[in-house]
Amino acid sequence: AAIWYAIQVPKEIADRQDKIALFEKRLTCYEMLETQRLLYFSIKNEDKIDLIKSGVALAYGADCFYDFNKINFPILVDKISNQCTQMSFLFDGIKYKEANELAVAFGAFISTLYSADKEKVYAAKKIYIKKLDDFIDKHIEEMSKCLFVSKS
C-alpha cells in the first residue's frame, strides 16, 4: 500500500500540473481570439482607413487613436500566427489548415494597412473578417468549454 501511495501522489501532482499548463496555453489562445473578435466588431462595417487603423491599434495595445505606427506589427503578426498554430494542437476539432488560414488572413490584412491602396485594404479586410467570422462561429463555444479545469 505504501509503494502504491508513493507512486500515485507524484502521478496525481504531475497530472494536475499538466492540466494547469494546458489551461494556460489554451487561455492565451482564447484571449488572442477574443481580441480578434473585438477587432472584428470595431472594423467590420468601417470604410475609413484611419478608423480601421485606429481600431487595430486600440485592439493591440496602442494608447490612442494615432498610435498605429508605434505598434510593431511584424512581431504581432508572428505572435498571432504562432498562437493560431497552437490552437490546432490545444483544441480538438481545430484543424491546422483553418487556423493557419486565419493567421495568414490577419497578416495580409495588417500588411495592407501600410499601403495607400484602399481597394487592397478593403479586399484583405473582407477576407480576414470572413475567415474570423467562420472560425469563431465554428469553434468559440468548444474552446470556451476547454477552459474549465476540474479538480480531479
N, C-alpha and C positions, 0 to 999 in steps of 0.2 A: 504494500500500500504506500509506503514511504517513497519508493522508487517511482511509482506511478505518479504520485503527487509532485515529486521533484521534476518530472518531465512535463506534466500538464501545466503547471503555473507559468514557467517561461514561455511555453507554447501559446497560452492564452494572452500573455502580455505582448508577444510578438504579433499575434493576430490583431490585437487591438491597435498596436502601433501602425500596422499595415492599413487598417481601416481609416485611421486618422490621416495618414499620409495621402491615401487615395482621396479622402474627403477634401483635403487642402488643394490638391491638384484639380479636382472637379470644380471646387468653388472658384478657383482662379479662372477657369474656362467659362463657367457660368456667368461670372461677373463681367468678363470680356463681352459675352454675348448680350448681356443686359445693357452695357454701354453702347453696343452697336444698335440695340433696339431703341435706346433714347435718341441716338443719332438719326435713326430711321424716321422717327416721328418729327424731328426738327427739320429734316431736309426733304422729305418725300414729296411735298407739294410746293417746294420753294423753287423759284426760277431765277432769282438774282444770285449771281456768282458770289458776291460779297457776303450775302446772308448764308449761303451754303458753306462758305469758308468759315464763317463765324460759328455755325453750328458744329462743324467738325472740330474747330479749335476748342470750343467750350466743352464738347464731349470728351476731349482728350487732354484736359488739364490746363488750358490757357486761362489766364485770369480775366481777360476781357475780349471784347469783340475784335480788336485789331491784332491779336497775338498769333494769328495763323502761322506766320513765318518764323515764330520763335519755337515752334514745336519741331522736334527732329523726326520728321515723318518717315524717313528710311528706317530708322530704328523702330518706330511704332509699327510700321507695316511688317517688319521682320518679326516683331513680338506677336502681332496678331496672327501671322502665318504659322508660327510655332504653336500657338495656343489652339488654332484650328486643327493642326495636325494631331495634337494631343487628344482632341475630342474624340477622334475615331478610335483611340485606344482606351479611353477612360469611360466612354458611354456606349452601351450596347445599342445597336441599331444605327449608329452614325458611321457611314462609310467614308473612307479616306478621300475618295474622289469628290464627294459633295462638300466635305469640309475644306478641301483644297480649292475647289471652285469658288467657295465663299471668300477665302483668303485672297485669291487671285483677283476676284471682282473688287474687293476692297482696295487692294494695291493699285489696280488700274484706275479706279475712281479717284483715289488720292493723287496719283501722278498727274491726272488731267487737270486738277485744280491749279497746278503751276503753269499751265498753258493759257494762252489768251483765246483759244478756240472754244467758244461757248457750245458749239454743237458736239464736240468731243466730250466735254464735261457732262452735258445732258445725256448723251448716249451711255457713257460709263456709269453715271448715276442711276439711270434706268435699269441697267443690267445688275448693278450692285443691290439696288432696292428689291428687285425681283428675287435674286438669289437669297438675300437675307430674309425676305418675307416667307419664301418657301421653306427655308431652313428652320425658322422659328416655328412656323405652323406645324412642321413635321416633328420637331424634336424638343421644344422647350418644356413641355409637360413631363416627358420622360426624364429629362435632365434634372428637373426640379425634384422628382421622386428619388433620384440617386443621391441627393444631398443629405438624406437622413442617415445618421449613423446610429445603429442600435447599440445598446449596452452589452449585448451578448456577443 
